[in-house]
Amino acid sequence: MVIRWMIPLFLVLALLGGMIVGYVVIGKQSLSEVFEWKTWQHVIDLVFAP
């Protein structure tokens, strides 16, 4: 029973950790920008641009 909620929790924590490491440590940007929608909208626009 405990494993059923631990696996999704670990997946969400890994996602957040990867976003923070990739954007703050590698990208050298501020931590506050990680959780702004406009940041990720820009990334999505870059990835799916024609």
C-alpha positions in Angstrom: 0.0 0.0 0.0 2.8 2.4 0.9 4.6 1.7 -2.4 1.5 2.7 -4.4 1.9 6.3 -3.3 5.7 6.4 -3.0 6.4 5.7 -6.6 4.3 8.7 -8.0 5.8 10.8 -5.3 9.3 9.9 -6.3 8.5 10.5 -9.9 7.2 14.0 -9.1 10.3 14.8 -7.0 12.6 13.6 -9.8 10.7 15.8 -12.3 11.1 18.8 -10.0 14.7 18.1 -9.2 15.5 17.7 -12.9 13.8 21.0 -13.7 15.7 22.8 -11.0 19.1 21.3 -11.9 18.7 21.8 -15.6 17.4 25.4 -15.4 19.4 26.7 -12.4 22.7 24.8 -12.3 23.2 24.1 -16.0 21.3 27.1 -17.4 22.5 29.5 -14.8 19.1 31.1 -14.4 17.2 32.1 -11.2 15.3 29.6 -9.2 12.1 31.7 -9.2 11.9 31.5 -13.0 11.7 27.7 -12.8 8.1 27.6 -11.7 6.8 30.4 -14.0 4.5 29.3 -16.8 6.0 31.7 -19.3 9.4 30.0 -19.0 8.0 26.6 -19.9 5.7 28.0 -22.6 8.9 29.5 -24.2 10.6 26.0 -24.0 7.5 24.4 -25.6 7.5 27.0 -28.4 11.2 26.3 -29.1 10.8 22.6 -29.2 7.7 22.5 -31.4 8.5 25.4 -33.6 8.1 24.7 -37.4 
